Amino acid sequence: DWDASGNWSLTSGGAPGAGIPASTNDVIFDSNSGDCSLDANAICQSISSVGYIRSLNIGQYDMVISRNLTHAGGAIILGSSTNIGLDISGNLDISGTLTCGGTSLVSVAGNWINNGTFIPSESTVTFDGITEISGTSTTSFHNITIAGNVTAPTAMNVAGDWAGSAGSFVHNSGKVTFNGTNAQTVTTGGAWDPATTN
């Protein structure tokens, strides 16, 4: 468990008992790390999962990261959020698998880089900073909320609703495909130029 101080060490494979990560700590999951689950809300400065082959299960709890989440291996699993969910003040870089379960909430203030697998379920992703969406994988979102400045990739999919009245969206000559099976609501305000919609 994340909240068990004996599960943490200061070096890879090092002695346990380093204490629960705090807001100033960089958290590293690597090949020596086991499965980890949250049983309470958590906070840290950054997370890196290079070489990780297990899973970080955030569940329904809040995970607040003040810098970047570099998810390069293994799986991160989110449950249905009731408050903040996964809140990242920096970049989200996906090379592993990020799975949202139910109505997960994800907020990203930096760039969204998807070179892996993002499974949206019925989640809502909020962009509340200056964001460029990029990566070798085409990201399929469910709900999107734009509360900052977002630059689009070549292609992206949205299966749910689009709430863009609080920010701005630069199409960047890319294509947004609304591919939901049910009726979708698109609210744009000043964040959408119909002349550039694909």
Backbone torsions as a table, in degrees:
resi	resn	phi	psi	omega
1	ASP	NA	147.5	177.9
2	TRP	-59.6	-38.8	-174.0
3	ASP	-83.2	6.7	177.5
4	ALA	-95.8	110.2	-174.7
5	SER	-61.2	-27.4	-179.8
6	GLY	-72.9	-9.0	-179.7
7	ASN	-86.6	-5.8	-172.8
8	TRP	-112.0	145.5	175.9
9	SER	-133.9	165.1	-179.1
10	LEU	-86.0	-14.4	178.5
11	THR	-136.4	160.4	179.7
12	SER	-62.4	121.1	-179.0
13	GLY	73.1	11.1	-176.1
14	GLY	-79.8	-175.5	-177.8
15	ALA	-64.5	138.1	179.7
16	PRO	-75.3	169.8	175.7
17	GLY	100.5	19.2	-177.8
18	ALA	-76.1	-11.5	179.1
19	GLY	99.4	162.6	-178.5
20	ILE	-72.9	135.5	179.3
21	PRO	-57.1	142.2	177.6
22	ALA	-115.8	-176.5	-173.2
23	SER	-64.4	-19.3	-178.9
24	THR	-100.2	5.5	-175.5
25	ASN	-99.1	138.3	170.3
26	ASP	-91.0	125.2	-176.4
27	VAL	-101.4	130.2	-178.8
28	ILE	-122.1	124.8	169.2
29	PHE	-108.3	125.6	-179.7
30	ASP	-135.5	-161.7	-175.0
31	SER	-66.2	-16.8	177.8
32	ASN	-90.6	-3.1	-175.0
33	SER	-91.7	144.4	177.3
34	GLY	-97.5	-172.9	174.9
35	ASP	-62.4	147.5	-179.1
36	CYS	-138.8	133.3	178.2
37	SER	-128.2	146.3	174.5
38	LEU	-89.8	138.8	170.3
39	ASP	-123.4	15.0	175.1
40	ALA	-164.5	169.9	176.7
41	ASN	-64.3	150.9	-176.2
42	ALA	-138.1	158.2	180.0
43	ILE	-144.8	146.7	174.8
44	CYS	-161.0	175.2	-179.9
45	GLN	-84.1	-42.2	178.6
46	SER	-157.8	163.4	174.1
47	ILE	-133.2	134.7	173.1
48	SER	-128.6	136.5	-179.4
49	SER	-125.4	38.8	178.7
50	VAL	-66.7	124.4	179.4
51	GLY	81.9	1.7	-177.9
52	TYR	-76.5	136.8	-179.5
53	ILE	-123.3	6.9	-178.8
54	ARG	-109.8	-153.0	-176.0
55	SER	-133.9	144.0	171.3
56	LEU	-107.8	112.8	-176.9
57	ASN	-103.9	105.3	-179.7
58	ILE	-80.8	-29.6	178.1
59	GLY	63.4	-140.1	-176.8
60	GLN	-88.6	3.0	-174.5
61	TYR	-86.2	169.6	179.1
62	ASP	-94.0	134.8	173.9
63	MET	-123.5	112.4	-177.8
64	VAL	-107.8	121.1	-177.5
65	ILE	-119.9	119.3	-172.2
66	SER	-81.8	-12.7	175.8
67	ARG	-126.6	-121.0	-170.7
68	ASN	-104.0	151.4	167.4
69	LEU	-113.2	109.9	178.3
70	THR	-105.3	98.2	-174.6
71	HIS	-100.0	92.4	-170.7
72	ALA	-105.7	-3.5	179.8
73	GLY	-164.7	157.1	-179.8
74	GLY	74.0	-156.1	-175.5
75	ALA	-131.9	142.3	168.3
76	ILE	-116.1	130.2	-174.1
77	ILE	-122.7	126.8	177.4
78	LEU	-110.3	145.2	173.1
79	GLY	-101.7	-172.6	177.5
80	SER	-68.4	121.5	-176.0
81	SER	-87.6	144.2	177.0
82	THR	-114.3	-6.9	-176.6
83	ASN	-137.0	-92.2	-176.8
84	ILE	-101.1	-40.7	-175.2
85	GLY	77.9	-137.3	178.7
86	LEU	-95.2	114.3	-174.6
87	ASP	-120.0	113.3	-175.0
88	ILE	-116.7	119.4	-179.4
89	SER	-83.1	-13.3	177.9
90	GLY	-113.1	-138.5	-177.2
91	ASN	-90.2	149.5	168.6
92	LEU	-111.7	115.0	-177.6
93	ASP	-117.2	110.5	-174.5
94	ILE	-105.3	116.7	168.0
95	SER	-120.9	-15.7	173.6
96	GLY	-93.1	-144.1	178.9
97	THR	-118.7	124.9	175.7
98	LEU	-113.4	113.8	-175.1
99	THR	-112.1	124.3	173.6
100	CYS	-97.4	132.9	177.1
101	GLY	-110.2	129.8	179.3
102	GLY	63.3	-138.6	-175.2
103	THR	-94.7	59.2	178.2
104	SER	-65.2	153.7	175.8
105	LEU	-119.5	129.6	177.4
106	VAL	-131.2	128.3	175.8
107	SER	-121.1	133.0	-178.7
108	VAL	-131.9	125.4	179.0
109	ALA	-97.8	-17.6	179.0
110	GLY	-105.4	-147.8	-177.0
111	ASN	-82.2	150.7	174.4
112	TRP	-108.9	112.1	-176.5
113	ILE	-120.2	111.9	-175.2
114	ASN	-114.8	100.4	173.2
115	ASN	-111.3	14.6	-176.7
116	GLY	-131.1	-128.5	-177.1
117	THR	-129.5	124.0	174.3
118	PHE	-118.2	120.1	179.9
119	ILE	-108.3	109.1	-167.7
120	PRO	-82.9	-25.0	-172.3
121	SER	49.7	-127.6	179.4
122	GLU	-110.7	33.2	-175.0
123	SER	-73.7	164.8	171.0
124	THR	-120.1	123.2	176.1
125	VAL	-105.0	124.6	179.5
126	THR	-110.1	128.1	174.5
127	PHE	-103.8	112.7	-172.7
128	ASP	-123.2	26.7	176.8
129	GLY	-143.9	-141.0	175.3
130	ILE	-106.8	110.8	-168.6
131	THR	-126.7	134.1	166.1
132	GLU	-113.9	124.4	177.5
133	ILE	-90.0	125.6	-176.1
134	SER	-152.3	-174.6	177.6
135	GLY	122.0	165.4	-178.5
136	THR	-79.5	-17.1	177.8
137	SER	-98.0	136.9	174.3
138	THR	-75.8	119.3	-177.3
139	THR	-81.1	130.3	172.8
140	SER	-107.1	113.1	178.3
141	PHE	-95.5	164.1	166.0
142	HIS	-98.2	-93.3	175.7
143	ASN	-91.3	142.9	175.8
144	ILE	-125.6	135.0	170.7
145	THR	-121.2	125.9	179.5
146	ILE	-107.3	110.6	178.7
147	ALA	-118.3	8.7	178.4
148	GLY	-137.1	-144.5	179.6
149	ASN	-114.8	118.2	-173.5
150	VAL	-119.9	132.1	173.1
151	THR	-109.1	127.8	-172.0
152	ALA	-79.9	158.0	172.0
153	PRO	-84.9	-171.4	176.7
154	THR	-61.7	-39.1	-179.9
155	ALA	-152.1	143.8	174.2
156	MET	-153.4	154.2	-178.9
157	ASN	-117.9	146.1	176.3
158	VAL	-132.9	118.7	-177.4
159	ALA	-98.7	-11.7	-179.0
160	GLY	-116.7	-135.8	-175.6
161	ASP	-98.0	155.6	179.1
162	TRP	-120.4	116.4	177.5
163	ALA	-115.7	103.5	-173.1
164	GLY	-122.6	14.6	-172.1
165	SER	-74.5	-14.8	-175.4
166	ALA	-98.8	-0.9	-177.3
167	GLY	-143.1	-157.6	179.3
168	SER	-133.5	147.8	-177.6
169	PHE	-129.3	121.4	178.7
170	VAL	-103.0	118.1	-173.3
171	HIS	-69.5	-27.7	174.9
172	ASN	58.1	31.8	-178.0
173	SER	61.3	21.8	178.0
174	GLY	-95.1	-174.4	-176.2
175	LYS	-131.0	127.2	173.5
176	VAL	-105.1	121.6	179.7
177	THR	-106.8	119.7	175.3
178	PHE	-90.6	107.4	-169.0
179	ASN	-122.9	26.6	179.3
180	GLY	-70.1	154.3	178.7
181	THR	-86.2	-16.2	176.1
182	ASN	-111.9	171.2	178.6
183	ALA	-58.8	137.8	-179.4
184	GLN	-115.5	142.5	178.6
185	THR	-104.2	127.7	178.1
186	VAL	-118.2	113.4	178.0
187	THR	-113.9	120.6	-171.2
188	THR	-116.5	-38.6	-173.1
189	GLY	58.2	-123.5	178.9
190	GLY	-94.3	10.4	-171.4
191	ALA	-98.5	10.3	-176.5
192	TRP	-147.5	134.3	176.2
193	ASP	-110.1	106.9	-176.7
194	PRO	-55.9	-25.7	-178.3
195	ALA	-68.7	-15.6	-177.7
196	THR	-116.5	16.7	-178.3
197	THR	-84.1	134.6	174.0
198	ASN	-112.0	NA	NA
